[in-house]
Amino acid sequence: MDATRVCNVCGKNKRHVKFKHQYKKTCLKCETRWWRRLLRILVKERRLTPVERLANRAGYMGSGFIMMSPYLLPYDGVGAYTYILGACFSIPQVWLAKQWNIVIVNFNLLIGYGLYIFSP
């Protein structure tokens, strides 16, 4: 017995073989209309890997630490520690995205505030 599902464009109940793969929500007939095909060509379909999802979440947290750090610098240098945490959390996201200029900026943060903390 072949299961069915609903196309998100035409709203009709169709068999699974009428869809390109199991994650597709649009049936092949609706997808082959010229304007749909044009839109599908313009958008790359891909799913994030678990490592990419984890790096994105850590990157957002790192950005939050970096944004609040200037306000925490006057309080016994707590801001320097949050700068270092922010850089550590942000590096995986920009490394996976191959944004090498931001990787270098984060390494600069690590070195600069590391020297600030460990200098007498």
Biopython code that builds the backbone (N, CA, C, O; Angstrom):
import numpy as np
from Bio.PDB.StructureBuilder import StructureBuilder

atoms = [
    (1, "MET", "N", (0.849, -1.179, 0.000)),
    (1, "MET", "CA", (0.000, 0.000, 0.000)),
    (1, "MET", "C", (0.897, 1.246, 0.000)),
    (1, "MET", "O", (1.724, 1.427, 0.894)),
    (2, "ASP", "N", (0.724, 2.077, -0.990)),
    (2, "ASP", "CA", (1.545, 3.266, -1.142)),
    (2, "ASP", "C", (0.901, 4.429, -0.393)),
    (2, "ASP", "O", (-0.268, 4.745, -0.614)),
    (3, "ALA", "N", (1.663, 5.059, 0.490)),
    (3, "ALA", "CA", (1.145, 6.180, 1.280)),
    (3, "ALA", "C", (1.038, 7.421, 0.403)),
    (3, "ALA", "O", (1.665, 7.515, -0.653)),
    (4, "THR", "N", (0.240, 8.360, 0.859)),
    (4, "THR", "CA", (0.054, 9.601, 0.107)),
    (4, "THR", "C", (0.432, 10.785, 0.982)),
    (4, "THR", "O", (0.509, 10.685, 2.206)),
    (5, "ARG", "N", (0.662, 11.897, 0.319)),
    (5, "ARG", "CA", (0.876, 13.164, 1.015)),
    (5, "ARG", "C", (0.330, 14.295, 0.169)),
    (5, "ARG", "O", (0.002, 14.104, -1.002)),
    (6, "VAL", "N", (0.234, 15.464, 0.760)),
    (6, "VAL", "CA", (-0.408, 16.608, 0.121)),
    (6, "VAL", "C", (0.662, 17.537, -0.456)),
    (6, "VAL", "O", (1.644, 17.861, 0.212)),
    (7, "CYS", "N", (0.456, 17.961, -1.708)),
    (7, "CYS", "CA", (1.346, 18.929, -2.351)),
    (7, "CYS", "C", (1.075, 20.303, -1.747)),
    (7, "CYS", "O", (-0.080, 20.677, -1.539)),
    (8, "ASN", "N", (2.139, 21.055, -1.466)),
    (8, "ASN", "CA", (1.949, 22.359, -0.838)),
    (8, "ASN", "C", (1.539, 23.448, -1.834)),
    (8, "ASN", "O", (1.199, 24.554, -1.415)),
    (9, "VAL", "N", (1.562, 23.163, -3.146)),
    (9, "VAL", "CA", (1.165, 24.164, -4.137)),
    (9, "VAL", "C", (-0.281, 23.942, -4.578)),
    (9, "VAL", "O", (-1.117, 24.837, -4.457)),
    (10, "CYS", "N", (-0.569, 22.749, -5.087)),
    (10, "CYS", "CA", (-1.918, 22.486, -5.601)),
    (10, "CYS", "C", (-2.868, 21.967, -4.522)),
    (10, "CYS", "O", (-4.085, 22.023, -4.695)),
    (11, "GLY", "N", (-2.328, 21.467, -3.420)),
    (11, "GLY", "CA", (-3.169, 21.001, -2.320)),
    (11, "GLY", "C", (-3.801, 19.647, -2.547)),
    (11, "GLY", "O", (-4.667, 19.238, -1.773)),
    (12, "LYS", "N", (-3.390, 18.929, -3.600)),
    (12, "LYS", "CA", (-3.974, 17.620, -3.901)),
    (12, "LYS", "C", (-3.219, 16.519, -3.171)),
    (12, "LYS", "O", (-2.026, 16.639, -2.892)),
    (13, "ASN", "N", (-3.941, 15.440, -2.866)),
    (13, "ASN", "CA", (-3.357, 14.263, -2.245)),
    (13, "ASN", "C", (-2.727, 13.399, -3.332)),
    (13, "ASN", "O", (-3.423, 12.960, -4.248)),
    (14, "LYS", "N", (-1.425, 13.147, -3.245)),
    (14, "LYS", "CA", (-0.727, 12.391, -4.288)),
    (14, "LYS", "C", (0.156, 11.332, -3.652)),
    (14, "LYS", "O", (0.527, 11.427, -2.482)),
    (15, "ARG", "N", (0.490, 10.307, -4.456)),
    (15, "ARG", "CA", (1.362, 9.239, -3.976)),
    (15, "ARG", "C", (2.789, 9.763, -3.829)),
    (15, "ARG", "O", (3.153, 10.777, -4.425)),
    (16, "HIS", "N", (3.600, 9.052, -3.021)),
    (16, "HIS", "CA", (4.985, 9.457, -2.784)),
    (16, "HIS", "C", (5.814, 9.481, -4.059)),
    (16, "HIS", "O", (6.752, 10.271, -4.160)),
    (17, "VAL", "N", (5.494, 8.638, -5.034)),
    (17, "VAL", "CA", (6.283, 8.590, -6.273)),
    (17, "VAL", "C", (6.088, 9.848, -7.114)),
    (17, "VAL", "O", (6.857, 10.083, -8.047)),
    (18, "LYS", "N", (5.097, 10.646, -6.813)),
    (18, "LYS", "CA", (4.855, 11.887, -7.545)),
    (18, "LYS", "C", (5.717, 13.041, -7.034)),
    (18, "LYS", "O", (5.619, 14.161, -7.536)),
    (19, "PHE", "N", (6.558, 12.770, -6.041)),
    (19, "PHE", "CA", (7.463, 13.775, -5.490)),
    (19, "PHE", "C", (8.895, 13.379, -5.814)),
    (19, "PHE", "O", (9.203, 12.194, -5.948)),
    (20, "LYS", "N", (9.776, 14.380, -5.940)),
    (20, "LYS", "CA", (11.157, 14.135, -6.337)),
    (20, "LYS", "C", (11.905, 13.286, -5.307)),
    (20, "LYS", "O", (12.608, 12.348, -5.682)),
    (21, "HIS", "N", (11.765, 13.598, -4.024)),
    (21, "HIS", "CA", (12.343, 12.801, -2.950)),
    (21, "HIS", "C", (11.513, 13.001, -1.696)),
    (21, "HIS", "O", (10.557, 13.777, -1.701)),
    (22, "GLN", "N", (11.866, 12.312, -0.627)),
    (22, "GLN", "CA", (10.997, 12.274, 0.545)),
    (22, "GLN", "C", (10.864, 13.616, 1.266)),
    (22, "GLN", "O", (9.895, 13.819, 1.998)),
    (23, "TYR", "N", (11.814, 14.536, 1.077)),
    (23, "TYR", "CA", (11.740, 15.823, 1.751)),
    (23, "TYR", "C", (11.041, 16.896, 0.923)),
    (23, "TYR", "O", (10.763, 17.984, 1.429)),
    (24, "LYS", "N", (10.754, 16.602, -0.343)),
    (24, "LYS", "CA", (10.072, 17.569, -1.207)),
    (24, "LYS", "C", (8.630, 17.732, -0.776)),
    (24, "LYS", "O", (7.966, 16.758, -0.423)),
    (25, "LYS", "N", (8.147, 18.961, -0.805)),
    (25, "LYS", "CA", (6.760, 19.228, -0.456)),
    (25, "LYS", "C", (5.926, 19.588, -1.680)),
    (25, "LYS", "O", (4.699, 19.655, -1.603)),
    (26, "THR", "N", (6.593, 19.819, -2.809)),
    (26, "THR", "CA", (5.914, 20.176, -4.045)),
    (26, "THR", "C", (5.960, 18.984, -5.001)),
    (26, "THR", "O", (7.021, 18.394, -5.205)),
    (27, "CYS", "N", (4.812, 18.629, -5.590)),
    (27, "CYS", "CA", (4.777, 17.488, -6.514)),
    (27, "CYS", "C", (5.506, 17.844, -7.816)),
    (27, "CYS", "O", (5.744, 19.016, -8.109)),
    (28, "LEU", "N", (5.851, 16.822, -8.581)),
    (28, "LEU", "CA", (6.610, 17.035, -9.814)),
    (28, "LEU", "C", (5.833, 17.856, -10.841)),
    (28, "LEU", "O", (6.424, 18.653, -11.569)),
    (29, "LYS", "N", (4.528, 17.670, -10.905)),
    (29, "LYS", "CA", (3.725, 18.413, -11.878)),
    (29, "LYS", "C", (3.748, 19.919, -11.566)),
    (29, "LYS", "O", (3.908, 20.739, -12.471)),
    (30, "CYS", "N", (3.591, 20.270, -10.307)),
    (30, "CYS", "CA", (3.619, 21.689, -9.939)),
    (30, "CYS", "C", (5.021, 22.257, -10.082)),
    (30, "CYS", "O", (5.191, 23.434, -10.400)),
    (31, "GLU", "N", (6.017, 21.428, -9.848)),
    (31, "GLU", "CA", (7.391, 21.907, -9.913)),
    (31, "GLU", "C", (7.859, 22.138, -11.336)),
    (31, "GLU", "O", (8.764, 22.942, -11.557)),
    (32, "THR", "N", (7.271, 21.456, -12.306)),
    (32, "THR", "CA", (7.726, 21.590, -13.686)),
    (32, "THR", "C", (7.080, 22.746, -14.434)),
    (32, "THR", "O", (7.373, 22.946, -15.613)),
    (33, "ARG", "N", (6.221, 23.504, -13.792)),
    (33, "ARG", "CA", (5.721, 24.717, -14.437)),
    (33, "ARG", "C", (6.883, 25.684, -14.583)),
    (33, "ARG", "O", (7.769, 25.718, -13.729)),
    (34, "TRP", "N", (6.894, 26.464, -15.641)),
    (34, "TRP", "CA", (8.092, 27.224, -15.996)),
    (34, "TRP", "C", (8.530, 28.209, -14.919)),
    (34, "TRP", "O", (9.728, 28.377, -14.695)),
    (35, "TRP", "N", (7.575, 28.870, -14.241)),
    (35, "TRP", "CA", (7.991, 29.835, -13.237)),
    (35, "TRP", "C", (8.516, 29.125, -11.986)),
    (35, "TRP", "O", (9.428, 29.624, -11.327)),
    (36, "ARG", "N", (7.947, 27.968, -11.659)),
    (36, "ARG", "CA", (8.451, 27.188, -10.527)),
    (36, "ARG", "C", (9.843, 26.656, -10.834)),
    (36, "ARG", "O", (10.730, 26.677, -9.981)),
    (37, "ARG", "N", (10.025, 26.181, -12.057)),
    (37, "ARG", "CA", (11.334, 25.660, -12.451)),
    (37, "ARG", "C", (12.383, 26.774, -12.382)),
    (37, "ARG", "O", (13.505, 26.538, -11.933)),
    (38, "LEU", "N", (12.027, 27.978, -12.821)),
    (38, "LEU", "CA", (12.946, 29.100, -12.757)),
    (38, "LEU", "C", (13.326, 29.410, -11.307)),
    (38, "LEU", "O", (14.495, 29.649, -11.004)),
    (39, "LEU", "N", (12.334, 29.405, -10.417)),
    (39, "LEU", "CA", (12.621, 29.662, -9.009)),
    (39, "LEU", "C", (13.489, 28.563, -8.408)),
    (39, "LEU", "O", (14.387, 28.848, -7.617)),
    (40, "ARG", "N", (13.231, 27.309, -8.776)),
    (40, "ARG", "CA", (14.031, 26.192, -8.258)),
    (40, "ARG", "C", (15.472, 26.266, -8.743)),
    (40, "ARG", "O", (16.388, 25.888, -8.014)),
    (41, "ILE", "N", (15.683, 26.746, -9.957)),
    (41, "ILE", "CA", (17.041, 26.879, -10.489)),
    (41, "ILE", "C", (17.804, 27.953, -9.723)),
    (41, "ILE", "O", (19.007, 27.821, -9.497)),
    (42, "LEU", "N", (17.106, 29.022, -9.322)),
    (42, "LEU", "CA", (17.751, 30.137, -8.650)),
    (42, "LEU", "C", (18.113, 29.843, -7.190)),
    (42, "LEU", "O", (18.978, 30.512, -6.627)),
    (43, "VAL", "N", (17.467, 28.857, -6.575)),
    (43, "VAL", "CA", (17.703, 28.546, -5.169)),
    (43, "VAL", "C", (18.380, 27.192, -5.041)),
    (43, "VAL", "O", (17.901, 26.198, -5.589)),
    (44, "LYS", "N", (19.484, 27.151, -4.323)),
    (44, "LYS", "CA", (20.183, 25.898, -4.087)),
    (44, "LYS", "C", (19.537, 25.202, -2.897)),
    (44, "LYS", "O", (19.408, 25.790, -1.823)),
    (45, "GLU", "N", (19.138, 23.966, -3.083)),
    (45, "GLU", "CA", (18.478, 23.225, -2.025)),
    (45, "GLU", "C", (19.507, 22.400, -1.257)),
    (45, "GLU", "O", (20.139, 21.500, -1.810)),
    (46, "ARG", "N", (19.661, 22.718, 0.012)),
    (46, "ARG", "CA", (20.563, 21.936, 0.843)),
    (46, "ARG", "C", (20.154, 22.053, 2.293)),
    (46, "ARG", "O", (19.505, 23.019, 2.696)),
    (47, "ARG", "N", (20.540, 21.063, 3.070)),
    (47, "ARG", "CA", (20.257, 21.075, 4.501)),
    (47, "ARG", "C", (21.557, 21.255, 5.251)),
    (47, "ARG", "O", (22.603, 20.782, 4.807)),
    (48, "LEU", "N", (21.503, 21.932, 6.379)),
    (48, "LEU", "CA", (22.693, 22.127, 7.191)),
    (48, "LEU", "C", (23.036, 20.833, 7.924)),
    (48, "LEU", "O", (22.151, 20.113, 8.386)),
    (49, "THR", "N", (24.321, 20.555, 8.020)),
    (49, "THR", "CA", (24.770, 19.404, 8.789)),
    (49, "THR", "C", (24.693, 19.751, 10.273)),
    (49, "THR", "O", (24.619, 20.928, 10.629)),
    (50, "PRO", "N", (24.709, 18.742, 11.140)),
    (50, "PRO", "CA", (24.678, 19.046, 12.583)),
    (50, "PRO", "C", (25.842, 19.923, 13.034)),
    (50, "PRO", "O", (25.673, 20.766, 13.915)),
    (51, "VAL", "N", (27.014, 19.736, 12.443)),
    (51, "VAL", "CA", (28.172, 20.566, 12.807)),
    (51, "VAL", "C", (27.920, 22.012, 12.425)),
    (51, "VAL", "O", (28.251, 22.917, 13.191)),
    (52, "GLU", "N", (27.333, 22.250, 11.239)),
    (52, "GLU", "CA", (27.035, 23.621, 10.807)),
    (52, "GLU", "C", (25.986, 24.270, 11.701)),
    (52, "GLU", "O", (26.091, 25.454, 12.021)),
    (53, "ARG", "N", (24.969, 23.501, 12.108)),
    (53, "ARG", "CA", (23.946, 24.053, 12.998)),
    (53, "ARG", "C", (24.542, 24.428, 14.354)),
    (53, "ARG", "O", (24.242, 25.488, 14.902)),
    (54, "LEU", "N", (25.390, 23.546, 14.888)),
    (54, "LEU", "CA", (26.024, 23.822, 16.174)),
    (54, "LEU", "C", (26.955, 25.029, 16.079)),
    (54, "LEU", "O", (26.983, 25.864, 16.984)),
    (55, "ALA", "N", (27.717, 25.126, 14.986)),
    (55, "ALA", "CA", (28.623, 26.259, 14.803)),
    (55, "ALA", "C", (27.836, 27.559, 14.669)),
    (55, "ALA", "O", (28.271, 28.588, 15.187)),
    (56, "ASN", "N", (26.703, 27.539, 13.996)),
    (56, "ASN", "CA", (25.880, 28.748, 13.870)),
    (56, "ASN", "C", (25.374, 29.216, 15.228)),
    (56, "ASN", "O", (25.411, 30.409, 15.532)),
    (57, "ARG", "N", (24.905, 28.283, 16.038)),
    (57, "ARG", "CA", (24.397, 28.671, 17.360)),
    (57, "ARG", "C", (25.514, 29.205, 18.248)),
    (57, "ARG", "O", (25.334, 30.192, 18.960)),
    (58, "ALA", "N", (26.668, 28.547, 18.201)),
    (58, "ALA", "CA", (27.811, 29.029, 18.987)),
    (58, "ALA", "C", (28.264, 30.396, 18.486)),
    (58, "ALA", "O", (28.657, 31.248, 19.282)),
    (59, "GLY", "N", (28.212, 30.610, 17.176)),
    (59, "GLY", "CA", (28.600, 31.898, 16.608)),
    (59, "GLY", "C", (27.697, 33.027, 17.061)),
    (59, "GLY", "O", (28.171, 34.131, 17.327)),
    (60, "TYR", "N", (26.398, 32.765, 17.153)),
    (60, "TYR", "CA", (25.479, 33.794, 17.652)),
    (60, "TYR", "C", (25.774, 34.116, 19.115)),
    (60, "TYR", "O", (25.733, 35.277, 19.523)),
    (61, "MET", "N", (26.070, 33.089, 19.896)),
    (61, "MET", "CA", (26.406, 33.317, 21.291)),
    (61, "MET", "C", (27.707, 34.109, 21.401)),
    (61, "MET", "O", (27.814, 35.011, 22.231)),
    (62, "GLY", "N", (28.696, 33.779, 20.571)),
    (62, "GLY", "CA", (29.955, 34.509, 20.566)),
    (62, "GLY", "C", (29.768, 35.961, 20.174)),
    (62, "GLY", "O", (30.400, 36.850, 20.744)),
    (63, "SER", "N", (28.902, 36.203, 19.203)),
    (63, "SER", "CA", (28.623, 37.589, 18.804)),
    (63, "SER", "C", (27.995, 38.371, 19.952)),
    (63, "SER", "O", (28.288, 39.552, 20.143)),
    (64, "GLY", "N", (27.136, 37.709, 20.709)),
    (64, "GLY", "CA", (26.539, 38.360, 21.880)),
    (64, "GLY", "C", (27.580, 38.735, 22.918)),
    (64, "GLY", "O", (27.534, 39.823, 23.492)),
    (65, "PHE", "N", (28.533, 37.816, 23.161)),
    (65, "PHE", "CA", (29.615, 38.122, 24.102)),
    (65, "PHE", "C", (30.453, 39.295, 23.611)),
    (65, "PHE", "O", (30.808, 40.180, 24.390)),
    (66, "ILE", "N", (30.770, 39.300, 22.315)),
    (66, "ILE", "CA", (31.591, 40.389, 21.769)),
    (66, "ILE", "C", (30.851, 41.722, 21.847)),
    (66, "ILE", "O", (31.465, 42.756, 22.110)),
    (67, "MET", "N", (29.533, 41.705, 21.621)),
    (67, "MET", "CA", (28.767, 42.957, 21.666)),
    (67, "MET", "C", (28.681, 43.543, 23.075)),
    (67, "MET", "O", (28.673, 44.763, 23.237)),
    (68, "MET", "N", (28.616, 42.679, 24.103)),
    (68, "MET", "CA", (28.471, 43.221, 25.460)),
    (68, "MET", "C", (29.821, 43.505, 26.121)),
    (68, "MET", "O", (29.864, 44.141, 27.174)),
    (69, "SER", "N", (30.910, 43.051, 25.531)),
    (69, "SER", "CA", (32.231, 43.183, 26.156)),
    (69, "SER", "C", (32.699, 44.619, 26.376)),
    (69, "SER", "O", (33.264, 44.888, 27.436)),
    (70, "PRO", "N", (32.506, 45.556, 25.457)),
    (70, "PRO", "CA", (32.992, 46.928, 25.728)),
    (70, "PRO", "C", (32.369, 47.550, 26.968)),
    (70, "PRO", "O", (32.994, 48.376, 27.633)),
    (71, "TYR", "N", (31.139, 47.156, 27.279)),
    (71, "TYR", "CA", (30.461, 47.718, 28.438)),
    (71, "TYR", "C", (30.945, 47.090, 29.738)),
    (71, "TYR", "O", (30.747, 47.660, 30.811)),
    (72, "LEU", "N", (31.582, 45.915, 29.653)),
    (72, "LEU", "CA", (32.059, 45.214, 30.846)),
    (72, "LEU", "C", (33.543, 45.452, 31.129)),
    (72, "LEU", "O", (34.032, 45.035, 32.179)),
    (73, "LEU", "N", (34.270, 46.106, 30.227)),
    (73, "LEU", "CA", (35.698, 46.355, 30.431)),
    (73, "LEU", "C", (36.012, 47.144, 31.706)),
    (73, "LEU", "O", (36.999, 46.826, 32.368)),
    (74, "PRO", "N", (35.221, 48.157, 32.083)),
    (74, "PRO", "CA", (35.558, 48.913, 33.297)),
    (74, "PRO", "C", (35.445, 48.095, 34.590)),
    (74, "PRO", "O", (36.026, 48.488, 35.602)),
    (75, "TYR", "N", (34.725, 46.985, 34.588)),
    (75, "TYR", "CA", (34.501, 46.207, 35.801)),
    (75, "TYR", "C", (35.592, 45.158, 35.989)),
    (75, "TYR", "O", (35.372, 43.981, 35.704)),
    (76, "ASP", "N", (36.755, 45.566, 36.459)),
    (76, "ASP", "CA", (37.896, 44.683, 36.744)),
    (76, "ASP", "C", (38.283, 43.824, 35.553)),
    (76, "ASP", "O", (38.750, 42.700, 35.738)),
    (77, "GLY", "N", (38.104, 44.313, 34.354)),
    (77, "GLY", "CA", (38.531, 43.592, 33.155)),
    (77, "GLY", "C", (37.667, 42.399, 32.789)),
    (77, "GLY", "O", (38.119, 41.528, 32.047)),
    (78, "VAL", "N", (36.436, 42.332, 33.285)),
    (78, "VAL", "CA", (35.539, 41.228, 32.935)),
    (78, "VAL", "C", (35.288, 41.209, 31.433)),
    (78, "VAL", "O", (35.110, 40.146, 30.840)),
    (79, "GLY", "N", (35.274, 42.382, 30.827)),
    (79, "GLY", "CA", (35.046, 42.480, 29.390)),
    (79, "GLY", "C", (36.113, 41.774, 28.578)),
    (79, "GLY", "O", (35.825, 41.257, 27.499)),
    (80, "ALA", "N", (37.347, 41.740, 29.080)),
    (80, "ALA", "CA", (38.417, 41.036, 28.363)),
    (80, "ALA", "C", (38.130, 39.544, 28.311)),
    (80, "ALA", "O", (38.363, 38.898, 27.289)),
    (81, "TYR", "N", (37.625, 38.998, 29.407)),
    (81, "TYR", "CA", (37.281, 37.571, 29.423)),
    (81, "TYR", "C", (36.115, 37.274, 28.472)),
    (81, "TYR", "O", (36.111, 36.252, 27.785)),
    (82, "THR", "N", (35.131, 38.172, 28.441)),
    (82, "THR", "CA", (34.005, 37.942, 27.533)),
    (82, "THR", "C", (34.423, 38.135, 26.075)),
    (82, "THR", "O", (33.867, 37.492, 25.185)),
    (83, "TYR", "N", (35.404, 39.023, 25.819)),
    (83, "TYR", "CA", (35.946, 39.135, 24.461)),
    (83, "TYR", "C", (36.573, 37.813, 24.030)),
    (83, "TYR", "O", (36.358, 37.355, 22.908)),
    (84, "ILE", "N", (37.350, 37.202, 24.928)),
    (84, "ILE", "CA", (38.011, 35.932, 24.596)),
    (84, "ILE", "C", (36.979, 34.825, 24.386)),
    (84, "ILE", "O", (37.093, 34.037, 23.448)),
    (85, "LEU", "N", (35.976, 34.766, 25.256)),
    (85, "LEU", "CA", (34.904, 33.771, 25.068)),
    (85, "LEU", "C", (34.182, 33.989, 23.742)),
    (85, "LEU", "O", (33.918, 33.035, 23.010)),
    (86, "GLY", "N", (33.866, 35.234, 23.440)),
    (86, "GLY", "CA", (33.173, 35.550, 22.190)),
    (86, "GLY", "C", (33.976, 35.142, 20.973)),
    (86, "GLY", "O", (33.424, 34.600, 20.015)),
    (87, "ALA", "N", (35.275, 35.396, 21.001)),
    (87, "ALA", "CA", (36.130, 35.006, 19.873)),
    (87, "ALA", "C", (36.183, 33.494, 19.739)),
    (87, "ALA", "O", (36.111, 32.971, 18.627)),
    (88, "CYS", "N", (36.309, 32.781, 20.859)),
    (88, "CYS", "CA", (36.357, 31.308, 20.822)),
    (88, "CYS", "C", (35.061, 30.726, 20.269)),
    (88, "CYS", "O", (35.089, 29.763, 19.502)),
    (89, "PHE", "N", (33.914, 31.312, 20.659)),
    (89, "PHE", "CA", (32.632, 30.806, 20.172)),
    (89, "PHE", "C", (32.371, 31.178, 18.716)),
    (89, "PHE", "O", (31.665, 30.452, 18.016)),
    (90, "SER", "N", (32.922, 32.286, 18.252)),
    (90, "SER", "CA", (32.661, 32.754, 16.891)),
    (90, "SER", "C", (33.539, 32.080, 15.837)),
    (90, "SER", "O", (33.137, 31.975, 14.678)),
    (91, "ILE", "N", (34.720, 31.628, 16.220)),
    (91, "ILE", "CA", (35.653, 31.064, 15.237)),
    (91, "ILE", "C", (35.079, 29.877, 14.468)),
    (91, "ILE", "O", (35.233, 29.846, 13.247)),
    (92, "PRO", "N", (34.419, 28.885, 15.106)),
    (92, "PRO", "CA", (33.914, 27.752, 14.306)),
    (92, "PRO", "C", (32.913, 28.164, 13.217)),
    (92, "PRO", "O", (32.928, 27.610, 12.118)),
    (93, "GLN", "N", (32.056, 29.123, 13.519)),
    (93, "GLN", "CA", (31.062, 29.548, 12.535)),
    (93, "GLN", "C", (31.723, 30.177, 11.317)),
    (93, "GLN", "O", (31.386, 29.839, 10.183)),
    (94, "VAL", "N", (32.659, 31.088, 11.544)),
    (94, "VAL", "CA", (33.280, 31.772, 10.409)),
    (94, "VAL", "C", (34.284, 30.869, 9.702)),
    (94, "VAL", "O", (34.555, 31.056, 8.516)),
    (95, "TRP", "N", (34.835, 29.897, 10.413)),
    (95, "TRP", "CA", (35.752, 28.935, 9.787)),
    (95, "TRP", "C", (34.980, 28.058, 8.806)),
    (95, "TRP", "O", (35.436, 27.843, 7.683)),
    (96, "LEU", "N", (33.816, 27.549, 9.215)),
    (96, "LEU", "CA", (33.016, 26.702, 8.323)),
    (96, "LEU", "C", (32.459, 27.495, 7.146)),
    (96, "LEU", "O", (32.282, 26.952, 6.056)),
    (97, "ALA", "N", (32.183, 28.780, 7.365)),
    (97, "ALA", "CA", (31.679, 29.626, 6.284)),
    (97, "ALA", "C", (32.803, 30.136, 5.388)),
    (97, "ALA", "O", (32.551, 30.801, 4.383)),
    (98, "LYS", "N", (34.042, 29.822, 5.754)),
    (98, "LYS", "CA", (35.238, 30.237, 5.003)),
    (98, "LYS", "C", (35.327, 31.751, 4.867)),
    (98, "LYS", "O", (35.673, 32.275, 3.808)),
    (99, "GLN", "N", (35.010, 32.441, 5.953)),
    (99, "GLN", "CA", (35.147, 33.896, 5.997)),
    (99, "GLN", "C", (36.467, 34.209, 6.702)),
    (99, "GLN", "O", (36.502, 34.554, 7.883)),
    (100, "TRP", "N", (37.536, 34.079, 5.944)),
    (100, "TRP", "CA", (38.878, 34.104, 6.525)),
    (100, "TRP", "C", (39.236, 35.443, 7.136)),
    (100, "TRP", "O", (40.011, 35.487, 8.093)),
    (101, "ASN", "N", (38.701, 36.537, 6.619)),
    (101, "ASN", "CA", (39.002, 37.839, 7.215)),
    (101, "ASN", "C", (38.466, 37.932, 8.641)),
    (101, "ASN", "O", (39.120, 38.516, 9.505)),
    (102, "ILE", "N", (37.305, 37.375, 8.895)),
    (102, "ILE", "CA", (36.733, 37.418, 10.241)),
    (102, "ILE", "C", (37.439, 36.416, 11.149)),
    (102, "ILE", "O", (37.544, 36.647, 12.353)),
    (103, "VAL", "N", (37.923, 35.309, 10.591)),
    (103, "VAL", "CA", (38.736, 34.372, 11.381)),
    (103, "VAL", "C", (39.983, 35.089, 11.893)),
    (103, "VAL", "O", (40.358, 34.940, 13.056)),
    (104, "ILE", "N", (40.619, 35.863, 11.023)),
    (104, "ILE", "CA", (41.826, 36.603, 11.417)),
    (104, "ILE", "C", (41.491, 37.644, 12.478)),
    (104, "ILE", "O", (42.263, 37.833, 13.417)),
    (105, "VAL", "N", (40.357, 38.321, 12.345)),
    (105, "VAL", "CA", (39.949, 39.302, 13.353)),
    (105, "VAL", "C", (39.726, 38.621, 14.704)),
    (105, "VAL", "O", (40.110, 39.161, 15.741)),
    (106, "ASN", "N", (39.107, 37.435, 14.695)),
    (106, "ASN", "CA", (38.879, 36.716, 15.953)),
    (106, "ASN", "C", (40.187, 36.239, 16.573)),
    (106, "ASN", "O", (40.340, 36.281, 17.793)),
    (107, "PHE", "N", (41.128, 35.787, 15.758)),
    (107, "PHE", "CA", (42.433, 35.410, 16.299)),
    (107, "PHE", "C", (43.146, 36.639, 16.868)),
    (107, "PHE", "O", (43.843, 36.543, 17.879)),
    (108, "ASN", "N", (42.973, 37.775, 16.227)),
    (108, "ASN", "CA", (43.541, 39.017, 16.743)),
    (108, "ASN", "C", (42.934, 39.350, 18.109)),
    (108, "ASN", "O", (43.648, 39.783, 19.014)),
    (109, "LEU", "N", (41.627, 39.152, 18.260)),
    (109, "LEU", "CA", (40.974, 39.348, 19.558)),
    (109, "LEU", "C", (41.576, 38.430, 20.612)),
    (109, "LEU", "O", (41.876, 38.863, 21.724)),
    (110, "LEU", "N", (41.752, 37.154, 20.253)),
    (110, "LEU", "CA", (42.310, 36.189, 21.199)),
    (110, "LEU", "C", (43.712, 36.594, 21.648)),
    (110, "LEU", "O", (44.019, 36.567, 22.840)),
    (111, "ILE", "N", (44.549, 36.961, 20.704)),
    (111, "ILE", "CA", (45.930, 37.324, 21.035)),
    (111, "ILE", "C", (45.971, 38.625, 21.835)),
    (111, "ILE", "O", (46.647, 38.705, 22.860)),
    (112, "GLY", "N", (45.253, 39.633, 21.370)),
    (112, "GLY", "CA", (45.287, 40.936, 22.030)),
    (112, "GLY", "C", (44.772, 40.895, 23.455)),
    (112, "GLY", "O", (45.440, 41.382, 24.366)),
    (113, "TYR", "N", (43.593, 40.322, 23.663)),
    (113, "TYR", "CA", (43.047, 40.293, 25.016)),
    (113, "TYR", "C", (43.694, 39.211, 25.862)),
    (113, "TYR", "O", (43.659, 39.296, 27.089)),
    (114, "GLY", "N", (44.288, 38.191, 25.241)),
    (114, "GLY", "CA", (45.082, 37.226, 25.995)),
    (114, "GLY", "C", (46.302, 37.893, 26.597)),
    (114, "GLY", "O", (46.624, 37.662, 27.763)),
    (115, "LEU", "N", (46.986, 38.720, 25.816)),
    (115, "LEU", "CA", (48.123, 39.478, 26.335)),
    (115, "LEU", "C", (47.698, 40.481, 27.401)),
    (115, "LEU", "O", (48.420, 40.718, 28.370)),
    (116, "TYR", "N", (46.513, 41.067, 27.210)),
    (116, "TYR", "CA", (45.988, 42.031, 28.189)),
    (116, "TYR", "C", (45.743, 41.350, 29.539)),
    (116, "TYR", "O", (46.035, 41.928, 30.585)),
    (117, "ILE", "N", (45.214, 40.139, 29.520)),
    (117, "ILE", "CA", (44.897, 39.422, 30.757)),
    (117, "ILE", "C", (46.162, 38.900, 31.436)),
    (117, "ILE", "O", (46.309, 39.022, 32.652)),
    (118, "PHE", "N", (47.073, 38.321, 30.656)),
    (118, "PHE", "CA", (48.237, 37.654, 31.233)),
    (118, "PHE", "C", (49.443, 38.556, 31.432)),
    (118, "PHE", "O", (50.468, 38.097, 31.936)),
    (119, "SER", "N", (49.351, 39.820, 31.054)),
    (119, "SER", "CA", (50.479, 40.723, 31.298)),
    (119, "SER", "C", (50.402, 41.251, 32.728)),
    (119, "SER", "O", (49.307, 41.448, 33.256)),
    (120, "PRO", "N", (51.561, 41.481, 33.362)),
    (120, "PRO", "CA", (51.552, 41.921, 34.774)),
    (120, "PRO", "C", (51.092, 43.317, 34.964)),
    (120, "PRO", "O", (51.040, 43.801, 36.094)),
]
sb = StructureBuilder()
sb.init_structure("model")
sb.init_model(0)
sb.init_chain("A")
sb.init_seg("    ")
for serial, (resi, resn, name, xyz) in enumerate(atoms, 1):
    if name == "N":
        sb.init_residue(resn, " ", resi, " ")
    sb.init_atom(name, np.array(xyz, "f"), 0.0, 1.0, " ", f" {name:<3s}", serial, name[0])
structure = sb.get_structure()
